[in-house]
Amino acid sequence: MSPPFRLCLISDRRLADDLAQALELTLAALPPGVAAVQLRENELPDRELLALARQLRTVTRRRGARLLINDRLDIARLAEADGLQLGQRSAPLAAIRHHWPDAWLGSSCHDARELEEATRAGADFALLSPVFPPHSKRYDLAPLGVTRLGALCRTTTLPIFALGGLDASNLAALRDSGCYGAAMIGGWLSAQADPTALAAALRSARFA
């Protein structure tokens, strides 16, 4: 089953004084159900991370969005999240699935080999990066570009969310790439981000 969301909004507290408020404003401009929120604040102490997860859970429930937690099964279950986003160094996806059969489980990938491994492990979707030079995260990897993104999408049946340097200005470039959706950090949290423009860009990219 493909994910019910087509946009993944990834958190970065460095870009927002009030993450929950920024999320509220963004989700208010988007069609209900089109977005998932990935809480990726691994450096926070457990109590603060859980408190933030519960804040975002309140907002996502009110706005009809899913909530995913980066790596932390314990925090995800305590916050009543919808699933997890797992990296290449995370606990094995199959082991997570055993403990949480109905969760949405995503895998962070960068090439064809990692996509194949995610498919074999039973991931529900993959974040594939970096497509463009990222706004907010430093990568040692060269950007894939839209042509390479399309080629990788054709190698797998896994729903692919493009990540890296995406915002309202370039989402339309993904329209014919074959990717299932998009993921972004600075594209929704930067000072220049416009939720109304993002909603229009999603429609232009045929993700909403």
C-alpha positions, 0 to 999 in steps of 0.5 A, a space after each residue: 500500500 502506498 503512503 496516504 501522504 505526498 509531502 514530508 515536512 522534516 523538522 529543524 529547530 534551528 530554522 524555527 523559533 516555534 516549530 509547532 506554530 510553524 507547522 500549524 501555519 503550513 498545514 493550514 494552507 495544505 489540503 488535509 492528509 497530503 502531508 506527513 511530518 518527520 520529527 528529526 531532532 536526535 540531539 534533544 534529551 529524551 524528555 524534551 524530544 517526547 514533549 516536542 513529539 506530543 506537541 506536533 502530534 496535537 497539531 498533526 491530528 488537528 490538521 489531518 497529517 501523519 507524524 513520523 519520528 526519526 529512529 526512536 521507536 520508544 518516542 514514537 510509541 509514547 507520542 502515538 506517532 504513525 511511524 518511523 523514518 530510519 537511516 542507514 545506521 538505524 535499527 533493522 527495519 524488519 525488527 521494527 516491523 515485528 514490534 510495530 506491524 501497522 507503522 509507516 516505515 520509511 528508509 533514507 536512501 542515496 543510491 540504487 543499492 540502498 533502495 534495493 535493500 530498503 525494498 527487501 527489508 519491507 519499507 513502505 517508502 524511501 526518502 532519496 537524497 540529495 536531489 538538488 543542493 540542500 538548503 539546510 543540511 550539509 551533504 558529501 554526496 553530489 546532487 542527483 539531479 532530476 534525470 538521475 532521480 527519474 532513473 532511480 525511480 524506474 529501478 524500484 516499486 518503492 514509493 520515492 520521496 525526493 529530498 534535497 534543496 526542494 521548495 515551492 520554486 522547484 517542485 514542478 521539476 519533479 512532475 515527470 520524474 516518477 517520484 511519488 512525492 517530495 520531502 523538504 526542510 528549508 523549503 517549509 521552514 526558511 524565512 522565505 517559505 510561503 505556505 500558500 505558494 507551497 500548496 500551489 507548487 504541490 498542485 503543479 507537481 501533481 502531488 495534491 
